[in-house]
Amino acid sequence: MQFKQIVGQQGVKQRLLNTVRENRVSHAQLFLGPEGSGSLALALAYAQYLSCEDKQADDSCGVCASCRKYEKLVHPDLHFSYPFFAKHKDDTALSFIEEWREALLTHPYLSLDIWRSYLEADNKQANINIAECHQIIKKLSLKPFESEYKILILWLPEYLDKEGNTLLKIIEEPQPNTLFLLVAQNQDQILNTILSRTQLVKIPTLGYEDVKNYLIQQKGQPVQTAEEAAYLSCGNLTEALAMLQQDTKSHHEAFLNWLRKCYSNKGLEIMAFVEQVAKAGRENQKNFLHYGISYIRECCLILSGAAELVHLPAVEKETAQKMAAVMTLDMGEGISAELEKAYYHVERNANPKILFLDVSLQIIKILHYKMLPQGTQYMN
C-alpha cells in the first residue's frame, strides 16, 4: 500500500512522512480514526515507506523487493494482529492469516463486519486472546530479518481484554527497531495502560469531496450516485462503497410503503411487511434501516427550511417533500430515534419479527395518532 493509493488525508500523510525525514519515528503509535477513514491503510502505507529500499520524497518507490513483498502482505518483518473468532483456545492471528491477507488486499478500508464475512464467525464474539498476546511477544523478541524495522500492525486493540496487559513490557521496552502501529476506532475502549504508552496519530473523517471524487474517478460511478453515497455515508468510505452494492431504489420504495402503511394504520399489511423484512437477513435489515434513517434526516432538513442541503435524486427528493408536508419536525425526530434504536438492536441479533412489529407500532403512534415520544412515555 502506497500513500498515493489512499483517499484524502493529505495532512496526516505529510506528518507521517516528516517523522521519517526528521528521524522522529516513535516505537509505539496509535492511529485513531473512525471506520472508513483509512487509518488501517495509512498504517500499512507508513510501514511500507519505513521499509522501502528507495524512499521517494512523498511515497515508497513501489518497485523494490521490500515494496513488492508489502504489496502482497508477505514481508517477513511485517506482522499483523487482529480480532478473530477463535475455534480453539490456542488459536492465534496466524491461524487466519490467509483469510486476513485476502480480506485486506480486497478491502483496504476493512471493517469488522467485512472481516467477519471471511471467517466462520457464527455467533462468536471477536477478541484478541491471551494466546495471541504470547505469540506477539514471541515474534517481536527477534531482530528484523530483512528491513531496518520489524513492524507489528495491531488492528482494533479495543478487542484486547485485560490480557493486553501482558504486552506492556514489550511495548514499553521493545527490541531495537521494533515498531508497534495500533489502529483503533474508539479510544475509550482501549486499555489505559496501553493507551498511555503510545503516541497518538489522529485520523479525521474523510471529506465529502474526497469520497465523491474517489467514487467518480476510481469506481466509475455517475456523479449523482457518487454525490448521494458521499453524503449519506458521512465520510465513511467503507459505508459509501457498501452503498454502491445496494439497490437503493428498492429500499426507497419499501421504506415509503412501510411509512404509508403506518400512516394509514393498516394492521394486516403491516404484519405482512414484518414477515417479509424478518426473512431478509441481518445485513439487509441494517441497510434498510440505514437508508430510512438517512431519508428521514433529509425530510427533517426540508422541515427545517434547509431544502438546498438535501442530497437526494430528484424523484426521492420529491417524495421527501411530500412526506415533509404530512409530518412535523418533532415527528421526524421521533421516527428517526425509533429507527436508530432498531438499528442498534438488529446489530445485537434481536428477534426481527418482534423488533420490526414494535417499531411499526411506535411509528403508527407518531404518524397516525400524532403521539410524540417523551422519554419512554407518549403524549398527545
N, C-alpha and C positions, 0 to 999 in steps of 0.2 A: 504494500500500500504506500503510495506516494502522496505528499501533501496536495499536489495538483488534482488528485482524484477526489478530494474531499470537498463537499459543498460548503461555500462560505467560510466563516470562522477565520478571516484573514488576520485579525488581531491576535488570536490565540496562536496561529501558525508562526507569526513573527516573533512572539515572545518565546516560543519553544526553540526556534532557530537561534535566537540570541543567547539562550542558556548554553548552547553548544559552542558558539563563536567565542563567548566570554568565559568559557570553562567554568560554568556555574551549574553543572548538572547535579541535581540533588539525588541522593541514592534512593529516596522513597518519595514518590509523588502521587497525589490523589487527583485524578481527572474527574471532576464533579460536574455533571450536566444532565439535563432531563433526557428522557427517552427520545430518540430521533434527532439529537443534536450533533451526533458524530463523535462523541467522546471516545468510544472504543476505536474507531477508525483513526482518530488523532493519536491515540496512544500507540497504535500499531505503526503509523507513519513516522512517529517520533523515534520509535525503536529501530525502524529500518534506517532512518537517517543517521542515528548514532553508530550503527554497524556498517554503514556504507563505506566501501573502499575508495570511492572517488566522489566525495561530497561536493555538490554544486552550491552556489550561493544561496539558493532558496529551496532546495529539494535534494533528495537522494538521486543518484545517477540512474537507477532503474535497470542497469545492464551488467553491473559487476557480479561476481559469483555470489556475494552476500545478498544483494538485492534480488537476484533470481531465486534464491532459496527462501527469502522472505515472502516473495510473491506467491509461493506455494505453501507457506507456513511450515517449512521443514528445516529451518536453520537450527543447527544443534545448540546454539546459545540462546534461542528464543523458546521460552516456556510459557504455558498457559495454565491458569487455574480458573475455575468457573463453577457455578452451582450445577448439580446434576441430580438425577433421581436414582439413588443407589438401589441396586437389587440385592447386594450383599454388603455387610458391614466393612469389608476390606476393599470395596470399590473406591477408585480414585479418579481424578480427571483423565488420567491416561487410559482408563477403561473405555472412554468415549471420545478419544482423540480424533478418530477418523470422522465421526459424525460432526465433531466440532469444526474441523477443517472445512468440511463440505458446507456447513451452515454459515461460517464466517466468510468464506470465499464467495458464496452465493448471495449473502445478505451482510454487506459491510456495516449496515445500520441495524444490527441484530437486536431483537427484543427477546425477553424471556418466553413470550408466547410462541415466537418463531422457533426458538431453541427447543421448546417443549415438543414441537411437532416433529423434530428429528429423532426423538427418543421414545421409548415405550414408557411414557410417564404415568399412564393410568391416573389414579388419584393421589399419587405420591407427592410429597412436598419437596421442593428443591432445597438443597443445602450444600454447604462445603464442610465435609465431615472431618473428624479427627485423623482418619487415615490419610486424607488429602493433605492436611497440615503437616503430618510427619513426612509425606512424600516431598512437599515443598522444601522442608528443611534439608532433606537428604540430597536433592538435586542441586540446591543452591549452596551447598557446602563445598562444591567442587569449583575449580578455577574455570574461566572461559576456555572453550575448546578451540574456536577459530577467530572470533572477533575480539575487539578490545573489551566489550562488555558482555556479561551474562545478564539477560533481562527476563524478568517474570512479569507478565501482564495478568493481573488478578481481576477478573470481571465480576462485578456485583459483590463486593466484600460485605454488603448488608446481610448476606446469607451465611456469614461466619457467625456461629453462636459463640458461647464462652470458650469453645475450643480454639478460637482465634488467638487467645492469649498465649498459646504455645509458640506463636510466630514472633512474639515481641522481641526476643533476644536477637533473632537473625535479622529482623527489620532494623533494630537499633544498632547492631554491630555486625553488619554483613561482611562477607568476604570482599577483598578489594575488587573494584569494578563490577560489583553486583548491583543491579537496579531493580527496584520494585515500582511498577506502574499500576496503581489501583484505579479501577474505572467504576465509578458509583453514580447512582441517581438520587439517593436520599441520604443526606449527611446525618440526619437524626438517628438512623438505624444502624450506623457503623459503631463498633465498639470504640468508646472514648480512648481506651489505651492505645489502639491502633491509630485513631484519628490524630492524636497528639504527636505522633511520630512521623507524620507525612507533611510534605509541602503541598499546599492547595493550588490546583490549577482549575479555575472556574471556566466552564464551557457554557456560554449563553444559548438560549433558544435561537434557532435559525430564523432569519428574517423572511417576511412574506415574499419579497422579490427573489431571494436566494432559492427558495423552494420552487416558486413559479418558473424561474428561468431554467432550473435543472430539469423540471418535468417537460418543458418545451424543447430544450436543446439536447438533452441526453436521452430522454424517453420518448421523444417524438409526439408528445401529446398536443392536441389542439389548444389554442390559447384559452378558450372558455373552460375547458376541462381542467387545465393547469391552474387557472385562477381560482376555480371553485375548490379544488383539492388543497391548494396552498392556504386558502382562507380557512376552510373547515378544520384543517389539521393543526392550526395554531402553532406552526413552526416545527412540528414533529414530522420529520421526513419519513420515518417508518410508517406512520399513520397515513401520510399522503400517498405513499406507494401502495399501501393496502387498499386505499380507496379506488385506485385505478383498476383493481381486480373485482370491485363490487359493481353490481347492477344498481346504480343509484336511482334509476328510473323506477324500478320495481319497488325499492324502498320508499320512494316518494309516493307512489300510488297506494301502496299498502298502508303507509302511515296516515295518509289523508283519509282513507276509507275507515281506518280504526277510529280516528277522531270524529268522523261523521256519525259512526255508529254510537259513539259515546255521547255526542251532542244530542242525538235523537233518542237515546236510551233504548236501543234495540237489543233487548236481552239475548234472544236466541242467536242473532247474528254475531253478537259479541262472544258468546260461548263457542260458536264455530270458529271465530278468529283465534281464540285462545287455544283451541285444539290444534289449529294449523301451526301457529307460531311455536307451540310447545314441541312440535316434531322437527323444527328447523335446525336444531343443534345449537350448542352454546355460542360458537363464534358468530353464526348468522344472527342469533338473538342480540349479541353485543353490537354488531354492525347496524342492525335495525334501530336499536335504542340510541346508538351514537348519532345516526342520521336524524332521529327525532329530536334529540337534544339540540343539535345544530340548527335544525329547521325552526324550532320554537324560539331559539335565540334570534334568528333573523326576523321572526314575527314581532318579537319584543323591540328590536331596533326600529321597525316600522312604527310601532305604537309609541315609541319614544320620540318620533319625529326625525329619525336619522335614516330614512329610506335610502339615502345616497350611499350609505355604508354597506348596504346589503349586497353580498356577492353570491347571487343565485342565477341560474339560467332564466331566460325571460318567462317561460311557462311556469316554472316553480315560483318565481318572484310574484307573478300574477296571482297564483293561488295563495301565496303568503299574505298578500294584500287583502284578499277576500277573507282569509282566516282572521286577520287582524281586525276586520270590521265586526266580527261577532264575539270578540273577547276583549277583556281589558288587560292592562299590563300586569296587574296582580294575578289575574287568571293565568297568563302566560308564565309568570314566575312560579306559580303553584304547580302547573303541569311539568315544567322543567325540573323542579325539585323532585317530583314523583318519578320521572324518567331517570334522573341521576341515581336515586335510591335503588331503582330497579336494576340499573347497570351494575351497581356495586354488588347486589345480591346475585345477579347472574354470574359474575366473576367467581363468586363463592359457592357455586353449584346449588343455588336454591331450586326448589321444585318449580319448574317453569309454568305448569298449569295454575298452581296456587298463586305464583308471583304475578303473572300477566292478568289473571282474573282480578286480583287485588288492585293492581294499577288501573285497570279498566274502571273498576268501581270508584276509585278516587278521582279519575278524570271525569266520570259521569257527574260526580258531586260538584266538580268545578264548572264544567261546561253546561250541563243540563239544569242542575239545581242552583247554580251560582253560589255555591257554598265554598268559601275560601279557607285554606288551611291556616291555622294559628297554633303553632306547636303541634300537639297531637290531636287537637280538637278542631272541629269545623263550626263555622257560624255563618248566619245569613248576612 
